[in-house]
Amino acid sequence: MSEKKINNKMLASFLPVIIFVVYTVITFIIWGDNKEGGFWLGWIFSLIATIITTAIPYFMVKDGEEVKSIIDGVSVYYVTIIYFVAQLILGLLCMIINDKLMALLVILELILNAAYIFFIIASFMGKNIVSGLEKEQRSKVYFIKSIASDLSLVAGQIQDEELRKQVEKVGEIAKFSDPMSDNSLSGLEVIISTKVEELKDMVSDGKMEDVPNTLRKIEEKLLERNEKCKLLK
């Protein structure tokens, strides 16, 4: 892990502690010797929120991957900050409100903490699912990118301008083909891969006379694949 990431984690953990210390000093001064049950209830829940908010940055990133939020587009730490601020406000209310509303505040405290804990558990459980889907998507687009790259490399090895243009043309077809693969396309993709490997061997061995015929077969199979990709939409 880079030094920058470590410093960012330390900073993200340090700020809630500073805020809570200031929060504690101010509330202790205001309430003085009049700290009763409601005060301590609000303070303890705020302390718990501070500990959680301080610890979260060290669990957000694991093996270089940030835990994805169950809310699309919202980071786990952003929700944690909202929880932290909401808890400080609710803690103050516990200190201020009279005993008649204390039961309601206790219920709100429990709901807030239960909702946040559920959010964190769901996000961490969803991490493996999201990572699996991302890896599967990467593997699906790998085939066509690999074919386009191979054809580009082959074109760069050919001296004959006309032949090179033919390879580049087929490479363009591959480049702009539908990148998403599918199990039903596996047979076609095996044929395309095999023909591309044959083409690479031909160029390496200087058998240029066989290149046009192999290129035509690759082009035919790429176009066939594109048509089948349209049917899968």
Secondary structure, 3 states (H helix, E strand, C coil): CCHHHHHHHHHHHHHHHHHHHHHHHHHHHHHCCCCCHHHHHHHHHHHHHHHHHHHCHHHHEECCEECCCCCCCCCHHHHHHHHHHHHHHHHHHHHHCCHHHHHHHHHHHHHHHHHHHHHHHHHHHHHHHHHHHHHHHHHHHHHHHHHHHHHHHHHHHCCCHHHHHHHHHHHHHHHCCCCCCCHHHHHHHHHHHHHHHHHHHHHHHCCHHHHHHHHHHHHHHHHHHHHHHHHHC
